[in-house]
């Protein structure tokens, strides 16, 4: 369960106001997670649009933002994805200075292990593609992997480690603090952050959205922007559109606290697990999504069991670690494992969804690009390839290789 900042006493240096919604706004952003809050901030900071409301059915940052495993990297294969995530990584590197808030961004690097000759070939291909796009990446042999992360069992008989891709600038951050940082700055710039306000319908004038119906009443809007991740499909249906998204439960777990033993992030698509160590000392582990579709925030026990077995294969040192807690989120997956960001068939209704397991790492760039689209009505160069129309034209961006493991 994520920490709920509403439970804190009022403190002007920490919290934001909880206003009643006004009757109308220039932009209403539905969803108060990382993408919604970042979009609101960049609308105000970069475009001067401050008559903005972020409406959230729970508390800010309490959905998938509170349930992800915080890995940040940009070593994606295709040019379109690489551009988005590298732009995000550069914004991560300046985020604390820009927002004036510590988000504990730790550039400890990410290893993606190769266990077979085919893994090696695919890894080298990805590294060369990354280099062409100006992304820091290199291929390490087994000795190089041991040097970066000595606790990995590279001599595993079932899954020998033949090498790994390595991105030194990648890392992790504290998800709650990222949400709070964007929320505080957006509120300071005049954005209304409205919690406990669920959208129950849309107000339309012909084919144009002109507002939303909420549990706190009707709110009129010049433009409406969806940022609700796994809940996009049912919300879009209320507006009369379908999006090519499936929602799946995604589970993760943390161990009890340990002294620092794990210096980087290690991922293995082949064994289907990834492991990092949080700032406080927990081991954070994840795997792939549960195969069934659904909107529950818990999944199947066998997925947890299998990811723990996989983690022990790679890290025998963890064999006696105790699981502290497990949790689930709702991921939204498109047919090409890439996001959708831009206009919809309904005028003045915009969508940002389909990030699957990569939404957290994209937060700053997604917010920047989405804010540009909302402000101008035109796509930013970063999100232009990720339009909804690509599923009609066939210009897909197939990143299934990058999304095989939740990360």
C-alpha positions as CSV (number, residue, x, y, z in Angstrom):
1,X,0.0,0.0,0.0
2,X,1.4,3.4,-0.9
3,X,1.7,6.2,1.5
4,X,-1.2,8.6,1.3
5,X,0.0,12.2,1.8
6,X,-3.5,13.3,2.7
7,X,-2.9,11.7,6.0
8,X,-0.2,14.3,6.9
9,X,-0.9,17.4,8.9
10,X,-1.1,20.6,6.8
11,X,2.4,21.9,6.0
12,X,2.9,24.7,3.5
13,X,6.3,23.4,2.4
14,X,5.1,19.9,1.7
15,X,1.5,19.7,0.6
16,X,-0.6,21.3,-2.0
17,X,-4.1,22.8,-1.7
18,X,-7.2,20.6,-2.1
19,X,-9.6,23.0,-3.9
20,X,-13.2,22.5,-4.9
21,X,-13.4,22.2,-8.6
22,X,-14.3,25.4,-10.6
23,X,-17.1,25.3,-13.1
24,X,-14.8,25.3,-16.1
25,X,-11.1,25.0,-17.1
26,X,-9.2,25.4,-20.3
27,X,-7.9,21.8,-19.8
28,X,-9.1,19.0,-17.6
29,X,-6.6,16.2,-17.1
30,X,-8.1,12.9,-16.0
31,X,-5.7,11.0,-13.8
32,X,-3.4,12.3,-11.1
33,X,-0.4,9.9,-11.6
34,X,3.0,10.7,-12.9
35,X,1.9,11.4,-16.5
36,X,-1.1,13.6,-15.5
37,X,0.9,15.6,-13.0
38,X,3.9,16.1,-15.3
39,X,1.5,17.2,-18.1
40,X,-0.1,19.8,-15.8
41,X,3.3,21.1,-14.8
42,X,4.6,21.4,-18.3
43,X,1.4,23.0,-19.5
44,X,1.9,25.7,-16.9
45,X,5.7,26.0,-17.0
46,X,6.3,25.7,-20.7
47,X,3.1,27.0,-22.3
48,X,1.7,29.4,-19.7
49,X,-1.6,27.5,-19.5
50,X,-2.6,27.5,-15.8
51,X,-6.4,27.3,-15.9
52,X,-5.9,23.5,-15.6
53,X,-7.5,20.9,-13.3
54,X,-6.1,17.5,-12.6
55,X,-8.9,15.2,-11.4
56,X,-8.0,12.0,-9.6
57,X,-10.5,9.5,-8.2
58,X,-8.2,8.6,-5.3
59,X,-5.2,10.5,-4.1
60,X,-2.4,11.9,-6.3
61,X,0.1,9.3,-7.3
62,X,-1.9,6.5,-5.6
63,X,-2.5,4.4,-8.7
64,X,0.1,2.8,-10.9
65,X,2.5,5.5,-10.0
66,X,2.6,4.1,-6.4
67,X,2.8,0.5,-7.7
68,X,5.7,0.5,-10.2
69,X,9.2,-0.6,-9.6
70,X,10.9,2.7,-10.6
71,X,13.4,1.6,-13.2
72,X,14.5,4.3,-15.6
73,X,16.4,3.6,-18.8
74,X,16.4,4.6,-22.5
75,X,18.0,1.6,-24.3
76,X,15.1,0.8,-26.5
77,X,15.6,-0.7,-29.9
78,X,13.5,1.4,-32.3
79,X,14.3,5.0,-33.2
80,X,10.8,6.3,-32.1
81,X,11.0,4.6,-28.6
82,X,14.6,5.5,-28.1
83,X,13.9,9.2,-28.8
84,X,11.1,9.3,-26.3
85,X,13.0,7.5,-23.5
86,X,16.3,9.3,-24.1
87,X,14.5,12.6,-23.9
88,X,12.9,11.4,-20.7
89,X,16.3,10.3,-19.3
90,X,17.8,13.8,-20.0
91,X,14.9,15.4,-18.2
92,X,15.4,13.0,-15.3
93,X,19.0,14.1,-15.0
94,X,17.8,17.7,-14.5
95,X,14.5,17.1,-12.7
96,X,15.6,17.8,-9.2
97,X,17.1,21.2,-10.2
98,X,14.1,22.1,-12.3
99,X,11.5,21.1,-9.7
100,X,13.4,22.0,-6.6
101,X,12.7,18.7,-5.0
102,X,14.8,15.6,-4.3
103,X,13.4,12.6,-6.1
104,X,16.4,10.3,-5.3
105,X,17.3,9.7,-8.9
106,X,20.2,7.2,-8.6
107,X,22.1,6.5,-11.9
108,X,23.4,3.0,-10.9
109,X,23.1,1.5,-14.4
110,X,21.0,-1.4,-15.9
111,X,22.2,-4.8,-17.0
112,X,20.1,-6.8,-19.5
113,X,21.5,-10.3,-19.4
114,X,22.2,-12.6,-22.4
115,X,21.9,-16.4,-21.7
116,X,22.1,-17.8,-25.2
117,X,23.8,-17.1,-28.5
118,X,20.6,-15.6,-29.8
119,X,20.4,-13.4,-26.8
120,X,23.9,-12.2,-27.5
121,X,23.1,-11.4,-31.1
122,X,20.0,-9.5,-30.1
123,X,21.9,-7.7,-27.4
124,X,24.6,-6.6,-29.7
125,X,22.0,-5.4,-32.3
126,X,20.3,-3.3,-29.6
127,X,23.6,-1.8,-28.4
128,X,24.5,-0.8,-31.9
129,X,21.1,0.7,-32.5
130,X,21.4,2.6,-29.2
131,X,24.7,4.0,-30.2
132,X,23.4,5.2,-33.5
133,X,20.7,7.2,-31.5
134,X,23.3,8.7,-29.1
135,X,22.2,6.5,-26.2
136,X,25.0,5.3,-23.9
137,X,25.2,1.5,-24.3
138,X,27.8,-1.2,-24.4
139,X,27.9,-5.0,-24.5
140,X,29.8,-6.7,-21.6
141,X,31.1,-10.2,-21.6
142,X,30.6,-12.4,-18.5
143,X,33.7,-10.9,-16.8
144,X,32.3,-7.5,-17.4
145,X,29.0,-8.5,-15.9
146,X,30.8,-9.8,-12.8
147,X,32.7,-6.6,-12.5
148,X,29.6,-4.4,-12.5
149,X,27.5,-6.8,-10.3
150,X,29.6,-9.3,-8.5
151,X,26.7,-11.1,-6.9
152,X,25.2,-12.4,-10.2
153,X,25.7,-16.1,-10.7
154,X,27.2,-16.0,-14.2
155,X,28.1,-19.7,-14.1
156,X,24.5,-20.9,-13.7
157,X,24.3,-24.3,-15.4
158,X,20.7,-23.8,-16.6
159,X,21.0,-20.2,-17.5
160,X,24.7,-19.3,-18.1
161,X,25.4,-15.6,-18.4
162,X,27.2,-15.0,-21.7
163,X,27.1,-11.3,-21.4
164,X,24.8,-8.3,-21.0
165,X,23.9,-4.9,-22.4
166,X,24.8,-2.2,-20.0
167,X,23.5,1.4,-19.8
168,X,25.5,3.3,-17.1
169,X,23.2,6.3,-17.0
170,X,20.1,4.3,-16.2
171,X,18.8,3.9,-12.7
172,X,16.0,4.3,-10.3
173,X,14.1,7.0,-8.4
174,X,11.5,7.2,-5.6
175,X,8.1,7.2,-7.3
176,X,6.1,8.9,-4.6
177,X,8.5,11.8,-4.4
178,X,8.4,12.2,-8.2
179,X,4.6,12.6,-8.0
180,X,4.9,15.0,-5.1
181,X,7.5,17.1,-6.9
182,X,5.4,17.6,-10.0
183,X,2.2,18.2,-7.9
184,X,3.8,20.9,-5.7
185,X,5.3,22.8,-8.7
186,X,2.1,22.5,-10.7
187,X,0.0,23.8,-7.8
188,X,2.4,26.7,-7.2
189,X,1.9,27.7,-10.9
190,X,-1.9,27.8,-10.4
191,X,-3.1,24.3,-11.4
192,X,-6.0,22.9,-9.4
193,X,-5.3,19.4,-8.1
194,X,-8.7,17.8,-7.2
195,X,-8.6,14.5,-5.4
196,X,-11.4,12.0,-4.6
197,X,-13.0,13.1,-7.9
198,X,-13.9,10.3,-10.2
199,X,-14.9,10.9,-13.8
200,X,-18.2,9.1,-14.5
201,X,-19.0,10.5,-18.0
202,X,-18.3,13.0,-20.6
203,X,-20.3,16.1,-21.7
204,X,-20.5,16.3,-25.5
205,X,-21.7,18.8,-28.0
206,X,-22.1,16.8,-31.2
207,X,-18.7,15.2,-31.7
208,X,-16.9,17.5,-29.3
209,X,-16.2,17.0,-25.7
210,X,-17.0,20.1,-23.7
211,X,-16.7,18.7,-20.1
212,X,-16.7,15.8,-17.7
213,X,-19.2,14.5,-15.2
214,X,-17.6,13.7,-11.9
215,X,-18.5,12.6,-8.4
216,X,-18.1,16.3,-7.5
217,X,-20.3,17.5,-10.2
218,X,-20.0,18.7,-13.8
219,X,-16.8,20.4,-14.9
220,X,-16.7,22.2,-18.2
221,X,-13.5,22.0,-20.3
222,X,-12.0,23.4,-23.4
223,X,-10.0,20.2,-23.8
224,X,-10.0,16.9,-21.9
225,X,-6.9,14.7,-21.6
226,X,-7.0,11.1,-20.5
227,X,-4.0,9.9,-18.3
228,X,-5.4,6.9,-16.6
229,X,-3.2,4.0,-17.8
230,X,-4.9,0.6,-17.2
231,X,-8.4,2.2,-16.9
232,X,-8.3,3.9,-20.3
233,X,-10.5,1.4,-22.1
234,X,-13.6,1.7,-19.9
235,X,-13.2,5.5,-19.6
236,X,-12.8,5.9,-23.4
237,X,-16.0,3.8,-23.9
238,X,-17.9,6.4,-21.9
239,X,-16.8,8.9,-24.5
240,X,-17.9,6.6,-27.3
241,X,-14.5,5.4,-28.6
242,X,-12.5,2.2,-28.5
243,X,-8.8,2.0,-28.0
244,X,-6.7,-1.0,-28.9
245,X,-5.6,-1.7,-25.3
246,X,-5.7,-4.7,-23.0
247,X,-5.3,-4.3,-19.3
248,X,-3.5,-6.9,-17.2
249,X,-2.5,-7.3,-13.6
250,X,1.2,-6.8,-13.0
251,X,2.8,-8.0,-9.8
252,X,6.0,-7.1,-7.9
253,X,7.5,-7.7,-4.5
254,X,10.0,-6.4,-2.0
255,X,12.1,-8.2,0.6
256,X,13.0,-7.3,4.1
257,X,15.6,-4.6,4.5
258,X,19.3,-5.4,3.8
259,X,22.5,-3.5,3.9
260,X,23.6,-2.5,0.3
261,X,24.5,-5.7,-1.6
262,X,23.1,-5.0,-5.1
263,X,24.9,-2.2,-6.9
264,X,22.9,-1.9,-10.1
265,X,19.7,-3.1,-11.8
266,X,19.7,-6.6,-13.3
267,X,17.1,-7.8,-15.9
268,X,16.7,-11.1,-17.6
269,X,14.0,-11.5,-20.3
270,X,15.1,-15.1,-20.7
271,X,14.6,-16.1,-17.1
272,X,11.8,-13.6,-16.8
273,X,12.8,-11.5,-13.7
274,X,14.5,-8.3,-12.8
275,X,16.0,-7.2,-9.5
276,X,17.2,-3.9,-7.9
277,X,17.7,-2.7,-4.4
278,X,15.7,0.3,-3.2
279,X,17.2,3.2,-1.4
280,X,16.0,1.9,2.0
281,X,17.5,-1.5,1.4
282,X,14.6,-3.7,0.1
283,X,15.2,-6.0,-2.8
284,X,12.7,-5.1,-5.5
285,X,11.7,-7.8,-7.9
286,X,9.3,-8.1,-10.8
287,X,8.6,-10.3,-13.8
288,X,6.0,-10.3,-16.5
289,X,2.3,-9.5,-16.5
290,X,-0.4,-12.0,-15.6
291,X,-1.8,-13.4,-18.9
292,X,-5.4,-12.8,-18.2
293,X,-7.0,-9.4,-18.7
294,X,-8.5,-7.6,-15.8
295,X,-8.6,-4.5,-13.6
296,X,-7.7,-6.0,-10.2
297,X,-4.6,-4.9,-8.4
298,X,-3.5,-8.3,-7.4
299,X,-2.5,-11.3,-9.5
300,X,-1.8,-15.0,-9.5
301,X,0.4,-16.6,-6.8
302,X,2.3,-18.7,-9.3
303,X,3.7,-15.6,-11.0
304,X,5.3,-14.5,-7.7
305,X,6.5,-18.0,-7.0
306,X,8.2,-18.3,-10.4
307,X,9.8,-14.9,-10.2
308,X,11.3,-15.7,-6.8
309,X,12.7,-19.0,-8.2
310,X,14.2,-17.1,-11.1
311,X,15.8,-14.5,-8.8
312,X,17.4,-17.2,-6.8
313,X,18.8,-18.8,-10.0
314,X,20.6,-15.5,-10.7
315,X,21.4,-14.5,-7.1
316,X,22.0,-17.5,-4.8
317,X,22.8,-14.9,-2.1
318,X,19.1,-14.1,-1.9
319,X,18.0,-17.7,-1.1
320,X,17.3,-16.9,2.5
321,X,15.7,-13.5,2.0
322,X,12.2,-13.1,3.3
323,X,9.4,-11.5,1.2
324,X,8.1,-8.5,3.0
325,X,5.1,-7.7,0.7
326,X,3.7,-8.1,-2.8
327,X,1.4,-5.9,-4.8
328,X,-0.1,-5.4,-8.2
329,X,-0.9,-2.7,-10.7
330,X,-2.9,-2.5,-13.9
331,X,-0.8,-2.2,-17.0
332,X,-2.3,-1.2,-20.4
333,X,-0.8,-3.0,-23.3
334,X,-1.2,-2.3,-27.0
335,X,-0.7,-4.8,-29.8
336,X,2.8,-3.4,-30.6
337,X,3.8,-2.8,-26.9
338,X,4.2,1.0,-27.6
339,X,2.1,3.9,-26.2
340,X,-0.7,5.9,-27.7
341,X,-0.5,9.7,-27.3
342,X,-2.4,12.3,-29.2
343,X,-5.9,13.1,-30.6
344,X,-8.9,10.8,-30.7
345,X,-11.9,10.6,-33.1
346,X,-13.8,12.8,-30.6
347,X,-12.8,16.5,-30.9
348,X,-10.9,18.0,-28.0
349,X,-10.5,14.6,-26.3
350,X,-6.9,13.5,-26.1
351,X,-5.4,10.2,-24.9
352,X,-2.1,9.2,-23.3
353,X,-2.1,5.4,-22.7
354,X,-0.7,2.1,-23.6
355,X,2.7,2.4,-21.9
356,X,2.5,-1.1,-20.6
357,X,5.4,-1.6,-18.2
358,X,7.4,1.5,-19.3
359,X,5.2,4.3,-18.1
360,X,7.3,5.5,-15.1
361,X,10.5,5.9,-16.9
362,X,8.7,8.1,-19.5
363,X,7.1,10.4,-17.1
364,X,8.9,13.7,-17.8
365,X,9.1,13.3,-21.6
366,X,5.5,12.0,-21.9
367,X,4.4,15.0,-19.8
368,X,6.4,17.4,-21.9
369,X,5.1,16.0,-25.3
370,X,1.5,15.6,-24.1
371,X,1.4,19.2,-22.8
372,X,2.7,20.4,-26.2
373,X,-0.1,18.5,-27.9
374,X,-2.8,19.8,-25.6
375,X,-1.5,23.4,-25.9
376,X,-1.1,23.4,-29.7
377,X,-3.5,20.7,-31.0
378,X,-0.5,19.2,-32.8
379,X,1.8,16.4,-31.9
380,X,5.3,17.0,-30.5
381,X,8.0,15.4,-32.5
382,X,8.4,12.9,-29.7
383,X,4.8,11.6,-29.7
384,X,4.0,12.1,-33.4
385,X,4.9,8.4,-34.2
386,X,2.6,7.2,-31.3
387,X,-0.7,8.3,-32.8
388,X,-3.8,6.2,-32.5
389,X,-4.0,6.2,-36.3
390,X,-1.0,4.0,-36.6
391,X,-3.2,1.0,-36.0
392,X,-5.0,1.8,-39.2
393,X,-2.0,2.7,-41.3
394,X,0.1,-0.2,-40.1
395,X,3.0,2.0,-39.0
396,X,3.5,0.0,-35.8
397,X,6.5,0.3,-33.4
398,X,7.0,-3.2,-32.2
399,X,8.8,-3.1,-28.8
400,X,7.8,-6.5,-27.5
401,X,11.4,-7.4,-27.0
402,X,11.8,-4.5,-24.6
403,X,8.5,-5.2,-22.8
404,X,8.9,-9.0,-22.3
405,X,9.7,-8.4,-18.7
406,X,8.0,-5.7,-16.6
407,X,10.5,-2.9,-16.0
